[in-house]
Amino acid sequence: MTDYGEEQRNKLEALESIYPDSFTVLSENPPSFTITVTSEAGENDETVQTTLKFTYSEKYPDEAPLYEIFSQENLEDNDVSDILKLLALQAEENLGMVMIFTLVTAVQEKLNEIVDQIKTRREEKKQKEKEAEEAEKQLFHGTPVTIENFLSWKAKFDAELLEIKKKGMKEEEQAGKNKLNGKQLFETDHNLDTSDIQFLEDAGNNVEVDESLFQEMDDLELEDDEDDPDYNPADPESDLTD
């Protein structure tokens, strides 16, 4: 029967001798410790660093240890994600074997790759900042006017204006075709034949007569032409006063 506890204690002592300056024991039960891994110096002496935390599972190394990024310096989020994926892959490939040294070595190589990429990332960042600055200048200052781009703009503007005029003329022409004259209205709408008559009939039924108007007319002194001795029906001018 495998004595996992004894084997794990022996491995801890071995790791402490391999990483004397970066190995720290956090607990003995369960065995938990950290190892700090630093990349080689880059072109401008920059480095990246991460501290890995490991905890032995009950049956390590037949079971993979628990691991996490305890801390990090100068790493981006995608770098941390890549390191965790790398640890998972290495742990699966080395299951059943003592693997802490292998895991740490894989992370060391990954950090060296990252520090080599710092120069490229810095250049890409500068390029993006430059493009953003140019875009901002373009937004505030606009495009310088030249003869070529003015003529190009004017040709496009004239074409759009002509298209709008054609569309307006077409709509007016179509509207004129669809408009009916009076004869066509009567021919298409037979209700117009009787609408005026019906309106008069409806209005006649509702006319109110003010009888007082007729009473006032009785008070007027109107001369009867027949009472005039000089009136001659055959002579219209006989009623005129000299």
C-alpha beads as a LAMMPS data file, in Angstrom:
LAMMPS data file: protein, C-alpha beads

242 atoms
241 bonds

1 atom types
1 bond types

-500.0 500.0 xlo xhi
-500.0 500.0 ylo yhi
-500.0 500.0 zlo zhi

Masses

1 110.0

Atoms # bond

1 1 1 0.000 0.000 0.000
2 1 1 1.366 3.375 -1.035
3 1 1 2.166 5.770 1.782
4 1 1 1.214 9.012 0.042
5 1 1 1.935 11.125 3.132
6 1 1 5.534 9.997 3.449
7 1 1 6.148 10.368 -0.267
8 1 1 4.707 13.892 -0.296
9 1 1 6.914 14.993 2.627
10 1 1 9.969 13.742 0.792
11 1 1 8.963 15.655 -2.324
12 1 1 8.543 18.840 -0.314
13 1 1 12.106 18.576 0.944
14 1 1 13.350 18.022 -2.606
15 1 1 11.466 21.042 -3.936
16 1 1 12.806 23.238 -1.150
17 1 1 16.351 22.311 -2.142
18 1 1 15.621 23.008 -5.834
19 1 1 13.969 26.395 -5.214
20 1 1 15.630 27.669 -2.022
21 1 1 14.893 31.368 -2.694
22 1 1 11.343 31.065 -4.009
23 1 1 9.828 28.128 -2.114
24 1 1 7.476 28.844 0.826
25 1 1 5.500 26.293 2.839
26 1 1 1.986 27.488 3.683
27 1 1 0.703 24.409 5.551
28 1 1 1.721 20.820 6.269
29 1 1 -1.722 19.247 6.374
30 1 1 -2.667 19.228 3.635
31 1 1 0.769 20.038 2.210
32 1 1 0.490 23.494 0.579
33 1 1 3.268 25.721 -0.710
34 1 1 4.157 28.461 -3.200
35 1 1 6.924 28.751 -5.777
36 1 1 7.734 32.085 -7.375
37 1 1 8.725 31.903 -11.029
38 1 1 10.438 34.816 -12.805
39 1 1 11.221 35.147 -16.472
40 1 1 14.611 35.984 -17.892
41 1 1 15.252 39.675 -18.492
42 1 1 13.899 41.042 -21.727
43 1 1 15.367 43.519 -24.201
44 1 1 14.984 46.455 -21.816
45 1 1 15.599 44.385 -18.679
46 1 1 11.866 43.963 -18.096
47 1 1 10.638 40.762 -16.460
48 1 1 7.333 39.045 -15.757
49 1 1 6.673 37.003 -12.662
50 1 1 4.077 34.744 -11.102
51 1 1 3.773 32.935 -7.803
52 1 1 2.188 29.502 -8.136
53 1 1 0.344 27.927 -5.223
54 1 1 0.196 24.111 -5.058
55 1 1 -1.734 21.890 -2.659
56 1 1 -1.187 18.152 -2.684
57 1 1 -4.334 16.092 -3.133
58 1 1 -4.780 13.081 -0.844
59 1 1 -3.374 10.623 -3.379
60 1 1 -0.811 12.801 -5.136
61 1 1 0.968 11.948 -7.475
62 1 1 -1.739 9.507 -8.637
63 1 1 -4.072 12.496 -8.478
64 1 1 -3.224 15.937 -9.832
65 1 1 -2.373 18.605 -7.250
66 1 1 -4.523 21.687 -6.825
67 1 1 -2.934 24.808 -8.318
68 1 1 -3.661 28.495 -8.777
69 1 1 -2.019 31.827 -9.597
70 1 1 -1.248 33.182 -6.130
71 1 1 0.114 36.514 -7.428
72 1 1 1.643 37.976 -10.585
73 1 1 3.554 40.960 -11.926
74 1 1 3.384 42.516 -15.410
75 1 1 1.091 39.823 -16.756
76 1 1 -2.055 40.579 -18.712
77 1 1 -5.331 38.733 -18.174
78 1 1 -4.850 36.584 -21.258
79 1 1 -1.365 35.628 -20.000
80 1 1 -2.818 34.391 -16.712
81 1 1 -5.450 32.424 -18.615
82 1 1 -2.792 30.846 -20.842
83 1 1 -0.689 29.810 -17.820
84 1 1 -3.674 28.108 -16.151
85 1 1 -4.449 26.218 -19.359
86 1 1 -0.809 25.151 -19.582
87 1 1 -0.852 23.836 -16.005
88 1 1 -4.004 21.837 -16.680
89 1 1 -2.483 20.255 -19.787
90 1 1 0.796 19.375 -18.082
91 1 1 -0.958 17.940 -15.032
92 1 1 -3.051 15.645 -17.226
93 1 1 -0.045 14.481 -19.234
94 1 1 2.042 13.720 -16.125
95 1 1 -0.632 12.082 -13.993
96 1 1 0.870 9.300 -11.841
97 1 1 4.308 10.909 -11.801
98 1 1 5.916 13.527 -9.597
99 1 1 5.054 16.646 -11.554
100 1 1 5.641 19.871 -9.598
101 1 1 9.074 20.398 -11.122
102 1 1 7.636 19.735 -14.597
103 1 1 4.794 22.202 -14.056
104 1 1 7.112 24.933 -12.799
105 1 1 9.499 24.418 -15.712
106 1 1 6.642 24.721 -18.228
107 1 1 5.516 27.979 -16.615
108 1 1 9.123 29.268 -16.658
109 1 1 9.326 28.717 -20.412
110 1 1 5.952 30.369 -20.905
111 1 1 7.081 33.467 -18.993
112 1 1 10.185 33.721 -21.176
113 1 1 7.946 33.653 -24.263
114 1 1 5.767 36.383 -22.780
115 1 1 8.697 38.673 -21.999
116 1 1 9.906 38.256 -25.590
117 1 1 6.474 39.381 -26.767
118 1 1 6.548 42.546 -24.663
119 1 1 8.440 44.482 -27.355
120 1 1 5.916 43.467 -30.000
121 1 1 3.004 44.314 -27.713
122 1 1 4.523 47.711 -26.924
123 1 1 4.918 48.497 -30.620
124 1 1 1.352 47.389 -31.338
125 1 1 0.084 49.543 -28.492
126 1 1 1.969 52.582 -29.813
127 1 1 0.574 51.968 -33.285
128 1 1 -2.993 51.789 -31.960
129 1 1 -2.496 54.977 -29.956
130 1 1 -1.149 56.721 -33.047
131 1 1 -4.092 55.557 -35.149
132 1 1 -6.533 56.732 -32.467
133 1 1 -4.803 60.132 -32.339
134 1 1 -4.980 60.468 -36.125
135 1 1 -8.655 59.511 -36.096
136 1 1 -9.344 62.161 -33.456
137 1 1 -7.545 64.810 -35.500
138 1 1 -9.523 63.757 -38.551
139 1 1 -12.747 64.125 -36.570
140 1 1 -12.030 67.715 -35.542
141 1 1 -10.225 68.991 -38.626
142 1 1 -11.984 67.053 -41.356
143 1 1 -10.551 66.167 -44.740
144 1 1 -8.468 68.900 -46.454
145 1 1 -10.262 70.182 -49.556
146 1 1 -8.452 69.665 -52.826
147 1 1 -9.581 70.183 -56.411
148 1 1 -9.840 66.438 -56.904
149 1 1 -11.971 65.615 -53.856
150 1 1 -14.128 68.744 -54.374
151 1 1 -14.943 67.757 -57.971
152 1 1 -15.647 64.228 -56.804
153 1 1 -17.990 65.505 -54.078
154 1 1 -19.746 67.923 -56.470
155 1 1 -20.344 65.214 -59.064
156 1 1 -21.883 62.994 -56.401
157 1 1 -23.963 65.872 -55.015
158 1 1 -25.270 66.856 -58.473
159 1 1 -26.194 63.257 -59.227
160 1 1 -28.130 62.969 -55.965
161 1 1 -29.883 66.298 -56.577
162 1 1 -30.878 65.253 -60.106
163 1 1 -32.254 61.992 -58.771
164 1 1 -34.360 63.873 -56.212
165 1 1 -35.757 66.192 -58.922
166 1 1 -36.596 63.250 -61.178
167 1 1 -38.372 61.537 -58.345
168 1 1 -40.369 64.694 -57.538
169 1 1 -41.404 65.185 -61.172
170 1 1 -42.439 61.559 -61.426
171 1 1 -44.563 61.840 -58.290
172 1 1 -46.228 65.043 -59.573
173 1 1 -46.922 63.422 -62.924
174 1 1 -48.402 60.374 -61.253
175 1 1 -50.544 62.571 -58.997
176 1 1 -51.866 64.458 -62.064
177 1 1 -52.849 61.214 -63.757
178 1 1 -54.738 60.046 -60.713
179 1 1 -56.687 63.348 -60.264
180 1 1 -60.325 63.217 -61.594
181 1 1 -62.186 66.138 -63.188
182 1 1 -65.793 67.035 -62.338
183 1 1 -67.298 64.839 -65.033
184 1 1 -65.201 61.864 -63.962
185 1 1 -66.209 62.418 -60.320
186 1 1 -69.914 62.294 -61.252
187 1 1 -69.333 59.232 -63.393
188 1 1 -67.485 57.352 -60.679
189 1 1 -69.491 58.562 -57.640
190 1 1 -73.264 58.350 -58.254
191 1 1 -73.965 59.767 -54.821
192 1 1 -73.039 63.180 -56.183
193 1 1 -76.180 63.110 -58.425
194 1 1 -78.516 63.488 -55.493
195 1 1 -76.222 64.946 -52.837
196 1 1 -77.254 68.591 -53.432
197 1 1 -80.956 67.744 -53.552
198 1 1 -80.682 65.720 -50.415
199 1 1 -78.821 68.564 -48.708
200 1 1 -81.585 71.049 -49.621
201 1 1 -84.306 68.683 -48.466
202 1 1 -82.541 68.085 -45.176
203 1 1 -82.005 71.783 -44.683
204 1 1 -85.620 72.633 -45.634
205 1 1 -87.006 70.414 -42.954
206 1 1 -85.023 72.276 -40.336
207 1 1 -85.552 75.923 -41.443
208 1 1 -86.932 78.126 -38.665
209 1 1 -89.097 81.128 -39.724
210 1 1 -89.134 84.307 -37.648
211 1 1 -92.774 85.476 -37.968
212 1 1 -91.990 88.844 -36.406
213 1 1 -90.215 89.827 -39.590
214 1 1 -93.491 89.579 -41.481
215 1 1 -95.357 91.551 -38.800
216 1 1 -92.931 94.441 -39.177
217 1 1 -93.539 94.501 -42.913
218 1 1 -97.261 95.236 -42.297
219 1 1 -96.278 98.512 -40.618
220 1 1 -94.509 99.758 -43.729
221 1 1 -96.426 102.321 -45.881
222 1 1 -96.281 100.879 -49.345
223 1 1 -98.018 102.652 -52.233
224 1 1 -100.218 100.611 -54.475
225 1 1 -99.540 101.458 -58.081
226 1 1 -103.151 100.743 -58.962
227 1 1 -104.335 103.600 -56.690
228 1 1 -102.230 106.099 -58.626
229 1 1 -104.510 107.992 -61.064
230 1 1 -101.629 108.508 -63.444
231 1 1 -100.665 104.815 -63.482
232 1 1 -100.958 103.219 -66.919
233 1 1 -100.070 99.551 -67.026
234 1 1 -99.200 99.832 -70.686
235 1 1 -96.808 102.720 -70.046
236 1 1 -94.078 101.799 -67.550
237 1 1 -92.892 105.396 -67.397
238 1 1 -96.318 106.665 -66.231
239 1 1 -95.389 105.790 -62.666
240 1 1 -92.293 108.012 -62.688
241 1 1 -92.616 111.284 -60.805
242 1 1 -91.918 114.430 -62.788

Bonds

1 1 1 2
2 1 2 3
3 1 3 4
4 1 4 5
5 1 5 6
6 1 6 7
7 1 7 8
8 1 8 9
9 1 9 10
10 1 10 11
11 1 11 12
12 1 12 13
13 1 13 14
14 1 14 15
15 1 15 16
16 1 16 17
17 1 17 18
18 1 18 19
19 1 19 20
20 1 20 21
21 1 21 22
22 1 22 23
23 1 23 24
24 1 24 25
25 1 25 26
26 1 26 27
27 1 27 28
28 1 28 29
29 1 29 30
30 1 30 31
31 1 31 32
32 1 32 33
33 1 33 34
34 1 34 35
35 1 35 36
36 1 36 37
37 1 37 38
38 1 38 39
39 1 39 40
40 1 40 41
41 1 41 42
42 1 42 43
43 1 43 44
44 1 44 45
45 1 45 46
46 1 46 47
47 1 47 48
48 1 48 49
49 1 49 50
50 1 50 51
51 1 51 52
52 1 52 53
53 1 53 54
54 1 54 55
55 1 55 56
56 1 56 57
57 1 57 58
58 1 58 59
59 1 59 60
60 1 60 61
61 1 61 62
62 1 62 63
63 1 63 64
64 1 64 65
65 1 65 66
66 1 66 67
67 1 67 68
68 1 68 69
69 1 69 70
70 1 70 71
71 1 71 72
72 1 72 73
73 1 73 74
74 1 74 75
75 1 75 76
76 1 76 77
77 1 77 78
78 1 78 79
79 1 79 80
80 1 80 81
81 1 81 82
82 1 82 83
83 1 83 84
84 1 84 85
85 1 85 86
86 1 86 87
87 1 87 88
88 1 88 89
89 1 89 90
90 1 90 91
91 1 91 92
92 1 92 93
93 1 93 94
94 1 94 95
95 1 95 96
96 1 96 97
97 1 97 98
98 1 98 99
99 1 99 100
100 1 100 101
101 1 101 102
102 1 102 103
103 1 103 104
104 1 104 105
105 1 105 106
106 1 106 107
107 1 107 108
108 1 108 109
109 1 109 110
110 1 110 111
111 1 111 112
112 1 112 113
113 1 113 114
114 1 114 115
115 1 115 116
116 1 116 117
117 1 117 118
118 1 118 119
119 1 119 120
120 1 120 121
121 1 121 122
122 1 122 123
123 1 123 124
124 1 124 125
125 1 125 126
126 1 126 127
127 1 127 128
128 1 128 129
129 1 129 130
130 1 130 131
131 1 131 132
132 1 132 133
133 1 133 134
134 1 134 135
135 1 135 136
136 1 136 137
137 1 137 138
138 1 138 139
139 1 139 140
140 1 140 141
141 1 141 142
142 1 142 143
143 1 143 144
144 1 144 145
145 1 145 146
146 1 146 147
147 1 147 148
148 1 148 149
149 1 149 150
150 1 150 151
151 1 151 152
152 1 152 153
153 1 153 154
154 1 154 155
155 1 155 156
156 1 156 157
157 1 157 158
158 1 158 159
159 1 159 160
160 1 160 161
161 1 161 162
162 1 162 163
163 1 163 164
164 1 164 165
165 1 165 166
166 1 166 167
167 1 167 168
168 1 168 169
169 1 169 170
170 1 170 171
171 1 171 172
172 1 172 173
173 1 173 174
174 1 174 175
175 1 175 176
176 1 176 177
177 1 177 178
178 1 178 179
179 1 179 180
180 1 180 181
181 1 181 182
182 1 182 183
183 1 183 184
184 1 184 185
185 1 185 186
186 1 186 187
187 1 187 188
188 1 188 189
189 1 189 190
190 1 190 191
191 1 191 192
192 1 192 193
193 1 193 194
194 1 194 195
195 1 195 196
196 1 196 197
197 1 197 198
198 1 198 199
199 1 199 200
200 1 200 201
201 1 201 202
202 1 202 203
203 1 203 204
204 1 204 205
205 1 205 206
206 1 206 207
207 1 207 208
208 1 208 209
209 1 209 210
210 1 210 211
211 1 211 212
212 1 212 213
213 1 213 214
214 1 214 215
215 1 215 216
216 1 216 217
217 1 217 218
218 1 218 219
219 1 219 220
220 1 220 221
221 1 221 222
222 1 222 223
223 1 223 224
224 1 224 225
225 1 225 226
226 1 226 227
227 1 227 228
228 1 228 229
229 1 229 230
230 1 230 231
231 1 231 232
232 1 232 233
233 1 233 234
234 1 234 235
235 1 235 236
236 1 236 237
237 1 237 238
238 1 238 239
239 1 239 240
240 1 240 241
241 1 241 242
